[in-house]
């Protein structure tokens, strides 16, 4: 990635994205760049309005957005520490003298209100890019435009932080395989289009009306909603663009249900939850189910970002071995 990568830690029960950068500039210069709204405009992702004092209200406005979000300065100690709340999150920038320059210690405490740990991949990739723009500003270079490979950067952090992996939970029927993945505010209609093999770009209403033609209880699910390793039976519930559920088969008989839910929230982001119930007597299929759905979601995520990442058999095989070792 070119810079020291972001890390994800849990501190006092909260997920925290952390970055550190060595800057060849005096602390006072860096302080102005990270605290003055006119300077923050060169690297921070939103326009900031505030006053330089503890307790000052903050307003954040994204380019092209109609509404603003709120915050408050909670630490202001020139030229050392600047910390503030943004919605339910807390951002902290600490400047430490280091020879002729300084080190910038950046941390972002992620609240459930804005996506929690699940949002760490997009936040880490985003802040890496923001700090590159900050460095360019300090060095007098050109503004750092968002990279074309932002999808790969987010996907790399999702993998690095273990956010792509599924879990196995207890369930009245035996086990519940569960995956939840952040979709970075991709429109529900676009997610539904990828999930069901339809063309993207339709409105939610258009998608719902089109789905009624061939997605119905009792009909087979679209191939795009299956992972190639779980034999699909008939649909049991469909509610475009949010819910698709169907029976899965083992040796030709119903064994459990697969459920795909698309969840949307303007603050925390959009996400998909996929679950599969597995009877206690079929616990040996758990590694395959986990591997197949992880590979499926990796490909779905790529599709939503305009990529064409395939689902190679060797990837599923590698994940199956990992999950088998983990489950013992």
Helices and strands as residue ranges (DSSP letters): E 7-11, E 14-23, H 27-35, H 37-40, E 47-49, E 57-61, E 69-77, E 81-86, E 89-98, E 101-110, G 112-114, G 116-119, H 120-139, H 150-160, E 167-171, E 174-182, H 188-196, H 204-214, G 223-225, E 231-239, E 243-250, E 253-263, E 271-279, G 280-285, H 286-304, H 313-327
